[in-house]
Amino acid sequence: MNNMIWLLRAARWARRPPSAQMAKLVLGIVAVGLAVVLLEKLGFWPDWATLDPRRNPGLPR
């Protein structure tokens, strides 16, 4: 059932592809996300923007 929905969505997208402006927007958002991940992996991410790790990830009391 879910596969049929995705096939219909793909068919609609093939008939009316997104505009160049929408494609640039999506690529820009993906690039910003990759830049944030890269900065965090390289150690340049600021400490104030990092969450404190929880000591006990269990259920709250």
C-alpha positions in Angstrom: 0.0 0.0 0.0 2.7 2.4 1.0 4.7 1.6 -2.2 1.8 2.6 -4.3 1.6 6.0 -2.7 5.4 6.5 -3.4 4.9 5.4 -7.0 2.0 7.9 -7.4 4.1 10.6 -5.9 7.1 9.8 -8.2 4.8 9.8 -11.2 3.4 13.3 -10.2 7.0 14.5 -9.7 8.0 13.2 -13.2 5.1 15.0 -14.8 5.8 18.3 -13.0 9.4 18.4 -11.8 10.4 21.1 -9.2 11.6 24.4 -10.4 15.3 25.4 -10.5 14.7 27.7 -7.5 13.3 24.8 -5.4 16.2 22.6 -6.3 18.7 25.3 -5.3 16.9 25.7 -2.0 17.0 22.0 -1.2 20.7 21.7 -2.2 21.5 24.8 0.0 19.8 23.2 3.0 21.6 19.9 2.5 24.9 21.8 2.1 24.3 23.7 5.4 23.6 20.5 7.2 26.7 18.8 5.8 28.8 21.9 6.8 27.4 21.6 10.4 28.3 17.9 10.6 31.8 18.6 9.2 32.4 21.4 11.7 31.3 19.2 14.5 33.5 16.2 13.4 36.6 18.5 13.0 36.1 20.0 16.4 35.3 23.5 15.4 31.8 23.4 16.7 31.4 25.8 19.7 30.8 24.4 23.2 27.8 26.6 23.8 26.0 24.9 20.9 26.6 21.4 22.2 24.2 19.5 24.4 25.5 18.1 27.6 25.5 14.3 27.5 23.1 12.7 29.9 24.5 10.5 32.6 21.5 8.1 32.7 19.6 7.8 29.4 16.8 5.9 31.1 13.3 7.0 31.8 12.9 10.1 34.0 11.7 9.6 37.5 
